[in-house]
Amino acid sequence: MTLQGRRVAILIANGYHDHEFWFPYYRFREEGAEVVVGGPAVGTVHGEGRHGKDGLPARITHTVEQVAAMELDALYLPGGIFGPLELRAHRPTLALVRQAMERGIVVAAICHAQWILVSAGVVRGRRLTCPPDMADDVTNAGGIYVSDDWVRDGNLITAHYYAYLPEQLRLLIPAILDNAQGQLEAPKTA
C-alpha cells in the first residue's frame, strides 16, 4: 500500500473510457490512495461503452470546484471521446488542470484526455504522447508530440491509449511518491 495517505483525483464526464477510468481507480485504491472522483456535477455518468455513452456507470462524488479546494497528490484524466470533449469545455476543469501543473502536482492523461491538457494551455514546451489523430492538436498548442506509448516529462505523464495503462501506472505511482518526498523534477515553464 505504497500510496497510503495520498489523495488522487480522477476527473470524468459522460462518455469516459471505461478501461481508462476503472483500471487506475482500482489500482490507486489497491495502493492505499484515497481516490476522489470529480466531474462537472455530482451524480452518475456512463462510460463510452460500444456506442459512445452506453458503458459502465460511475459515480462522480465531487464537483471539480470541490476537488480544486482539496490537497491533491495526483490528478488523473481518463480518455474517451465525449468525456474529454465535455471536460475540455468546462472552465473549472481547465483551471484545476492549470493549477495542478503550476503547483507541480503529478498530472496524468491518457488517450484523448490530452485534449483537456491542450485546452488548459499546459502543453507548451512539454513532451507528451497521444493518439496520432491528436498530434496536430498537441503540436499546434506548442507541445512536443512523441510517438512513444508512454512519456514522462517532469510532473506530466501521458500514455497513448488503454493498452499502456500498466506502463503508465508504473511511471505514475513512483512519481506520486517522489513528489511527496520532494524529489520530483520542478515543472518546466514555457
N, C-alpha and C positions, 0 to 999 in steps of 0.2 A: 504494500500500500504506500507507494512512494509519493503520492500526491495528497496524503493526509494533511488536512489543514489548508489546502489550496482551493481557490474558487475559480471555476471555469464557466464562462457564459457561452452558450450556443444560441445563435440568432436564426430563427426560421420564420417562414410565412407559408401560406398555401402554395403547394407545388414544390416543396423542398424535395431534394433527392433522398429517398428512403434510406439507402445504404449510407450515404454521406452524413446523415444525422444519427441513425441508431448505432452504427458501429462506434463512432467516437463517444457518443453518450454513454454507452455501456463500458467502453474501455476506460474512460475517465473515472467512472464510478468504481470500476474494478480496482483502480489505483488509489481509491480513497478520496478523490476530489469531491467537493460539493459542486454539483452541476446545476446551473440555473438556465432555464430555457426562456429566452426572451423573444419578443416579436412586437409588431405594431400594436396588437391588442391581446389581452389575456383571453384564452379560450382554446378550443380545439381547431387544429388545422390538419390538412391531409397532405401526405407526400404525393409526388407526381405519379407513382404507380406506372401503369402502361399507357395511360391516355391523358396525362397532364396533371390531374388532381384527384385521382382515384386510389391513391396509395394508402399506407398506414396512417391512422390518426395519431397525432401527438398533441400534447397539451402545452401551450405557452403559459407559463406561470407568472411571468413578469413582463411589463411593458419595457420597451427599450429605454425609456426615460428612467424607470426604476433601476434597470441594470446599470445605467450610466452613473447612478449615485453610489454604486457598490464599489468596494475594493476588489479588483479582479487580478488574477494571476495569468489568465489567458482568455482570449476571445476567439471562438471558432465559428467559421462561416461555411456551412454546407452549401453544396451546389444545387442543381436542379435548373429548371428554366424559369418557371413562373415565380418561384420563391425569391430567387435573386433579383428578378425584374422588379418585384414589389419592393424589396428592401433597398435597391439602388435608387428608388424614387422617394424613399422615406427619409426626410431630413434628420430626424433624431438618430436613425441608424448611421447615416453618414457622419454626423457629429461624433457619435460614440466611436466609430472606427478611427476617425482623425485623432480623437482624444487618446485612444489606446496606443496608436502608433507614436504619437508625440511623447507619451509618458514611458515608452519603452516596454509596454505590456506585450507579451507574446501574442501575435495575431496570426491565425492560420486560416487559409481559404483553399477550397478545392473546387475544381471544375469551373462551372460558370459563376461561382461566388466571386471570382476575380472581377466581375462587373461591379460589384459593390466597392471593391478597392479602387477601381478606376473612377467611379462616380464620386467617391470620397476624396479624390485628389491625392492619394498617398503612394502612388507607384513611381513617380518621377525619380529617376536615378536608381531604382531598386530592381534587382534581378528577380524574376518570377516566371513560373510556368503556368500554363493554362491550355485548354483545348486549342488546336490550331485555328479554329474559326474565330477565336478571340484575339489572336496575336496582333492583328492591326489595332484593335482597341487598346491593348496594353502599350504598344509602340507609340500610337498617337497621343497617349496620355503621358508619354515621357518615360515609360518603364522599359526595362531591358528584357525582352522576351527570350526565354531559354527553352529549348525543346526537350529538356530533361523531364523525367517522370515526376520528380520532386526536387524542390530547391529551397535552401535556407539562405536568407540574406538578413543577418542580424536577428531582429525580433519578428521578421516576417517569414512564414513558412507556407509554401504553396505546393499543391500537387495537381497533376494533370486531370485525373478522374478517380472514381471509386476503387478501381483495381489497385491503386497505390496507397490506399488507406494504411495498411500495415507499415509501409516505409515512412509515410508522413508522420504517423504517430511515434515511430522510433526516433524521429528527429524532434518532435514536439514535446514529448514528456521530459526528456533531458533539458530541453530549452526552458521549460517552466521551472524546473529545479535550479538550473543555472541562474535564471533571472531572480529567483527567490533568494539566492545566495550572493547576488550582486556580481555574478560572473559573466552575464550575457553582454555581448558587444553593445556599445552605445548605438542608438539608432542613427542612421545616416540622415543628413539633411540635404535637401535639394538645392 
